[in-house]
Amino acid sequence: MINLIEKCGWKDQLSEDSHRTIFLVLQHADLTIIERFISLVEEKVSKNLLSKDDSATMQDRLLMYQGKRQLYGTQTIAQDNGKVNLLWLVENAGELAERRKNMEMISLEDYFKIARDSFNIEMRWDTTLMLEQAIQMNWL
């Protein structure tokens, strides 16, 4: 798909499902792909072809892959064979709720509830976790 986008571009006239699928493939790619295509995702968000939530998710993934703190609380580290997800560290945690609201995202509490109720994943946010510890726990 990356080759196809590079050759033909990412056309605005695609269906909503097509835009979402392209985003999901890019969002789950490695760091070099995310760095290469994040501006294109931002362009699609500005045209309302993707949601602000998509932008936040990709920004957080990029920051996590770079070993930095995330902004919107979308990225986690799977623990206990995926039964528990630990929230990746957050920059200026006291401002998280407002940043999420500005990106039209649900509250972190609702996000945790959906993970528990829909996917049987317990979400945890350890505010004492240090960046070096999180990096060691993750695949970075």
KAFENVEN-V552626 format. One line per field, one symbol per residue. psi: psi as a letter, one per 40 degrees, with the letter a starting at -180 (. if undefined). burial: I if it has 24 or more other C-alpha atoms within 12 Angstrom, else O. Layout:
psi->???
burial->???
//
This chain:
psi->dddddddeighdeiiddddddddddddeaiddddddedddddddddefeiiddddddddddddddefiiidefeiihhiffedhhhhiihhgdeedddddddefiiidddddddddddefhhhihheehidddddddie.
burial->OOOOOOOOOIOOOOOOOOIIOIIOOIIIOOOOIIIOIIOIIIOIIOOOIIIIIIIIIIIIIIIIIOIOIIIIIIIIIOOOOOOOIIIIIIOOOOOIIOIIOOIOIOOIOOIIOOOOOOOOIIIIIOOOOOIOOIOOOOOO
//
